[in-house]
Amino acid sequence: MENAQLTIADLASLKQIIDAACTRGAFRAAEMKSVGDVYEKLSAFLDAVVAQQKAQEAEQAQPQGDQNA
């Protein structure tokens, strides 16, 4: 598979798919713990990525003169 890439947008879509599947009863009760564990890991990863992006944007928004302060 050439150029097979998984993006942050793909992961966010996957989170929404898991949520929709759970809401619609696609998983058996015995499967819910595993599904929930993956969902929580995915959510934590996406939250960390968003926080990192915000920190980078804030860092880039600082005027050049403020970096030595």
Buried (B, 14 or more C-beta within 10 A) or exposed (E): EEEEEEEEEEBBEBBEEBEEEBEEEEBEEEEEEEBEEEBEEBBEEBEEEEEEEEEEEEEEEEEEEEEEE
